[in-house]
Amino acid sequence: MSWVIAAPEYLEAAASHLAGIGSTISSANAAAAFPTTAVLAAGADEVSVALSALFGAHAQAYQALSAQASMFHSQIVQLMNAGAAQYASAEALNATPMQQAQAFLTDPVLALTGRPLIGNGANGAPGSGAAGGDGGWLLGNGGSGGSGAPGQNGGAGGSAGLLGNRGHGGAGGSGVNGGTNQAGQAGGNGGNGGAGGWLYGMGGPGGLGGNGGDANGNNAFGSGFDGGAGGSGGLGGTGGLLVGRGGVGGQGGNGGNGTGATIPGSGVAGSAGSAGNGGNGGHSGWLYGDGGAGGNSGNGGSFANGAGITDGVDGGNFAAQAGNGGDSGLFGNGGNGGTGGAGQAAAGLATIAGGGGDGASGGNGGNGGFFYGSGGNGGLGGNAGDGGVSSDNVGTLVGPVASVASVAPVARAD
């Protein structure tokens, strides 16, 4: 049995090229027919007449042979076009029962479970925050979650079936900036990554947390306006039940910027938005696979200048936590912990200036495999913000610098 594969579209293209070549040759032969077949004798002598007749006979024989070649060429083009049509009809005839058989097997499963037997899940539309569709029960990747609208959460990634990789978690929408003399809105959380296939597959990465919105406007009297909180990063998806690497946790969103009072002696500055937590890395497969790395936490928001004569404010002080690394199964390495976000500096004129914001703690490293594997490294703590400076004419005290967050410990290695 021949293993030659025929592509109808290529046959049709080749036939079209051959037809063009034949047309060009026929035009050239027609242009050369009269000058070559009607050769006049150079003189009235017998030799000139004989030479003229000889050349004319050669030209006529060439034209006759060219006509036969053109007919043969046309027959080849017709055969190729007919062959391409036959191949196309045969493919359509063969595909119809196969499609019917596939539909006979897959349509009931899709109707009963809402999930195909084989195929990839659909992606969530951008800005909708919709979850990604699950992959086929037997084979297929999960769809990615849609990103969130402003201030809304991102969609979760779809899970795979027996074999397949996960969907990505959708990013959370950024918080809306405050209107005139209003606080900023919180950012949306990132969607969780989908799980890998039951037998084999990689866990999906978590979506990014949305940044908090900035406050808008300053109060002449009283407190300033607060910045919006950053959204948390999505959790990394779990690897395949037997084999697969865990997904990376999503990064937390940054906090929004606050505003302050404008008239000295009138109040305190608004709070900066807190940063979002980093998502935890996904755990690996039960048999083999590395745990996913934890997501980094966001940075705290900053302050505009305050004008209070009471206490100052802390810059970007928040209790955000970087994501922990995912654990491994029997064999594999634990995921590294995420890095903590930085605290922001305090600002503003005050009798007692505010302290700088604390840096976020780094994430813990994931545990190594039960039989073999190294534990993940703990994440670095975030840098602390600088303390504020009091005004020369309203106070003398300087705020403290907050401590740098501690580095998370390294997980055990079994």
N, C-alpha and C positions, 0 to 999 in steps of 0.2 A: 504493500500500500504506500502510495506516495505521500510524503510529508510536506509537499508544496502547498503554500497558503496563497490564495488569490484574494486580492482586495478589489472589489468592483470599482471603487472610485479611482484607483490607480490605473486600471485598464481603460476606463473612459478617458482619462487624461492622456494616456499614451496614444489612444486612437485619434484623439483630437490633434495631437502633435503630428502624427503621421499624415493625417489629412492635409494639414497645412504644408508639409514638405511636398506632398504630391502635387498640390496646387501650384507651388512655386516652380517645380520642375516642368510641369505642363506649360506654364506661361513662357518659360525660357525656350522650350522646344518650338512653340508656335512662333516666337519672335525670330528664331534661327531658320525656320523652314524655307521661306522664300529666297533669302540670299544664298543658301547652300544647295537647293535643289534646281534652281534655274541659273546655272553657270554658263555664261556666254563664251564662245570659242574666241581665242586670241587672234585667230586669222582664218582665212578660207581654206588653208591647207588641210590635208587629211589628218596630220598629227594633232593639230590644235582641236579639230572636231572630235577626235578620239579621246583626247584628254578631258575635254569638256563633258563628253558623255560619261566617262569613267567617274569623274567627281560627282556629277549629278546622280549617277546610279548609287554611289556610296551614301549620298545624302538621303536619297529616297529609302534605302535600306535602313538607315539609322532612324528615320521617322517612323517606319513600320515597326521596328523593334521598340521604339519609345512608346508607341501606342499600345503594344502588348504589355510592356512593363507598367504603364499607367493603369491598364485594366487589372493587372495582377495586384498592384498597389491598392486599388480601390476595393478589391475583393478582401484583402487582408484587413483593411480598415473596417469593412462591414462585418467581418467575422469577429474582430475584437469588440466592436460595439454590441454585437449579438451575445458574445460570451459574457461581457460585463452585465448585460441585462439578465441573463440566465443565472449568473452567480448572485445577483442582488435578489432576484425572486426566490432562489433557493434559500438564501439566508433568512429572508422574511418568512418563508414557509417553515423553516426549522425553528425560528425564534418564537413563533406563535404558540405551539404546544408547550415549549419550555416555559414561556411566560405564564401560560395558563396553569401549568403544574406548580410553578412557584407561587402564584397567587392562591392556588388551592391549599397550599401548605401554610402560607404566611398570613393571609387575610383573616382567617379565624383567630389566630393568635393575637393579631393586632386589634381585632374587634373586642376580644374578651379581656385583654390585659392593657390595651392602650400602648403597647410596646412591640416593635417588630421582632421577628425571629432573627433576621440578619439585617444589618444596616446601622449607620451612624445616627445618633440623636441630633435633632435640630438645635441650632444655636439660638439663644435668646436675643431678641432685637435690642440694639443699642438704645440706651435711655429708658428701657422698659422695666428693668430689674427683674425680668422673667427668668425662671430657672431653665437651664439647658435640658434638652430631652435626653432620656436614657438611651444607651446603645442597645443593639439587638440582644436577645436572650442568649444566642449562641456566639455571635461575633458582631462587634461594632464598638466604636468609640462614643463616649458620652459627649453631648454638645456643651459648648461654653455658655456660661450664664451671661445674661445681658447686663450691661452697665446700668447703674441706677440713675434716675433723674436727679436734679439738684437736691441734695439733702436726703435722698432716698437710698435704701440698701441695694447693693448689687445682687444679682441672681446667683443661686448655687449652680455649680457645674453638674452636668448629668453623669450618672454612673455607667460603667461598662457592664457587659453581661458576663458570659463565661470567659471570653477572651477579648481583650481590648483595653485601651487606655481611657482615662478619665477626661472630663471636661474642665476647663479653667473656670474658676469663680469670677463673677463679674465685679468690676471695680465699683465701689460706692461713689455716689454723687457728691461733689463738693458742696459744702454748706453755702447757703445764700448769704451774701453780704447784707448787713443791716440797712434798713431804709434810713431816712433822715432821723437822727437821734434815736437809733434803735440798735439793739445788740445783734451780733452776728448769729447765724443759725448753725446748728451742728451738722457735720458731714455724715454721710451714710456709711454704714459698715460694708466691708467687702464681702462678697459671697464666698461660701466654703467651696473648696475644690471637690470634685466628684471622686468616688472610690474607683480603684482599678478593677479589672475583671476578677471573677471568683478564682479562676485558675491562674491567670497571669495578667499583669497590667500595672501601669504606673498610676499612682494617685495624682490628682490634679492640684496645681498650685492655688492657694487661696487668693481672692481678689484684694486689691489695694483699698485701704480705707480712704474715704474722702476727706479732704482738708476742711477744717472749720472755717466758717465765714468771718470776715472782719467786721468789727463794729463800725458804725458810721456816726460822726458828729460828736461834739464835746458839750458837756453840761457846763453852764456858767456856775451853777450852784449844785452841791451834792456830788454823788458818785458819777464816775464816767460809765461808759457802756462796756459790757463784757463781749469778748470774742467767743465765737462758737467752738465747741469741742470737736476735735478730729475723730473720725470714725475708726473703729477697730478693723484690723486686717482679717481676712477670712482664714479659716483653718485649712491647712493642707489636707488633701484627700488621703485616705488610707490606701496603701498599695494592695496588689492582688492578694487574695486569701492565702495562696501558697507562695507565690513569688511575685515580687514587685517592690519598687522604691516608693516611699511615701512622698507626698507632695510638699512643696515649700510653703510655709505660712506667708500670708499676705502682710505687707508693711502697713503699719498704722498711719492714719492721716495726721498732718500737723494741725496744731491748735490755731484758731484765728487770733488776730491782733485786737487788743482792747484799746479804748480811748480814755482820756482823762478829763478832769475839770480844768477850766480855763482861768478863773479868777483866783488869785492867791488867797489862801485862807478860807476856801469855800468847800473843800471836800477831798475825796480820795479818787484815785484812778480806778477805772473799771478793771475787772479781772481779765487776764489773758485766757484764751481757750485752752483746755487741757488736751494733751496729745492722745491719739488713739493707741490702743494696745496692738502689739504685733501678734499675728496669728500663730498658733502652735503648728509645728511641722507634723505632717501625717506619719503614722506608724507604718512600718514596712510590712511585707507579707509574713505570714506565720513561719514559713520555712526559710526563706532567704530574701534579703533585700536591705538596703540602707534606709534609715529613718530620714524624713525630710527635715531640712533646716528650719528653725523658727524664724518668723518674720521680725524685722526691726520695728521698734516702736517709733512713733512720730516725734517731732520736736514740739515743745511748748510754744504758745504764741507769745508775742512781745507786747509791751505797753507803750502807749503814748505818754507824754509828760503829764503827771498829775500836778495838782496845785494845792494840795491840802496842807493844813498845819497840824493835823492829827497824825496818826500813823501812816507810814508809807505802805507800799504793797510789795508782795513777792513777785518776782518776775518769772512767769511761766512755770509756776509750781504745780506739779501734777503727779499723780500716782500711776502713771502708765507703766506697763510691764512689757518687755520684749518677749516674743514667743519662745516657748521651749522647743528644743529639738525633739523629733520623733524617735520612738524606741524601735530597735531592730527585733527580729524574731529569733530563730535558733542560730542563724548565721547572718552576720552583717554588722555594719557600723551604725552607731547612733548618730542622729543629726546634731549639728551644731546649734547652740542657742543663738537667738537674735541679739543684735546690739541695741542697747538702750538709747533713747533720744536725749538730746541736750536740753538742759534748763536754760531759760532766757534771763537776761539781765533785768534788774529792777530799774525803773526810771521815775523821774518826777521830783518836785520840790516838796519837802515835808520836814516837820520837826524831827521825826524819826524815820529815816529812810528805810525802805523795804529791803529784805534780803533777796539774794539771787535764788532762782528756782533750783530745786534738786534735780539732778540727772536721773533718768529712769534706770531701773535695774536691768541688767542683762538677763537673757533667758538661760535656763538650765540646759545643759547638754543631754541628749537622749542616751538611754542605756544601750550598750553594745549587745550583740547576740548572746543567747544563753550558752551556747557551746563555743562560739568563736566570734570575735569582733571587738572593735575599740569603741569606747564611749565617746560621745560627742563633746566638743569643747564648749564651755560656758561662754555666753556672750559678754562683751565688754559693757561696763556701765556707762551711762551718758555723762558728759561733762556738766558740771554745775554752772549756773549763771552767776554773773558778777553782782555784788550788792549795790544798791543805789547810793547816791551821794546826797546828803541833806543840803538845803539852801543856806547860803552864808547869812542871809538876813532873817531866816525864820527858824533856824535850828542848827545844831552842831553835831548831831549823832550820825554815824555812818552805819548803814545796814550790813549785816554779815554776809559772807559768801557761803552759800549752802555747800554741803558736802557732796563729793562725787559719789554716785551710786556704786555699790560694790560689784565686783565681777562675780558672776554666778559660778558655782563650782563645776568642775568637770565630772561628768557622770562616770559611774563605775564601768569597768571593762571586764566582763565575765570570761 
